[in-house]
Structure formats: C-alpha cells, structure tokens
Amino acid sequence: MIKSELIAHLAQQNPHLYHRDVERIVTTIFEEISSALAQGDRVELRGFGAFSVKQRPARIGRNPRTGDAVHVPEKHVPFFKAGKELREKLNATPVEAD
C-alpha cells in the first residue's frame, strides 16, 4: 500500500471527513515521525511497533568493480521493530499470494 492508497482507504472509511483533511492528517503523522527520528528520538506506536535510529560506524568498504578500498562514512539509518500484536496478527493467518 502506498501513501495515496492509505489516504483513499481512510477517506472511504470516514465519509464524514473531507479527503483533504485525511491527507493532511496522514502527512502530519509521517512528518512528526520523521522529525522525531531526525532528532534521535524513538517513536513507539503501541501494538504496531517502534521506530528508532541506529548508528552505523565508519568502515572501509570495497568497490565491487575495481576491488579498491573505499572509505564509507558513519551513517544513521532508520530501524523498525514490529510490536507483539502486529507479529501475532501476521503469524495468525496465512498470507494469500497475489
């Protein structure tokens, strides 16, 4: 599901809300999660999971084409850990192939 599909689905489930308001709500939630992660905070949504930032240290990598050593700088990457309820829901029913 992509963002526009999520907005359309929520708007359909909540006909009392304008489509533009649902879009603003979804965008605001994503922006707040992104802002918190950018500040190094952890975002936890009970039953769904937790977003956090992990630090990858600098290292020496290899260029796959030439084999030369390449310096890879330190970086921060987003990390998601699924919550217990989400894991249970995923493992409770078999997933159908599309």
Beta strands, then each sheet from edge to edge (+ up, - down):
strand 1: 43-45
strand 2: 49-56
strand 3: 59-62
strand 4: 69-72
strand 5: 75-82
sheet 1: 1+ 2- 5+
sheet 2: 3+ 4-
end
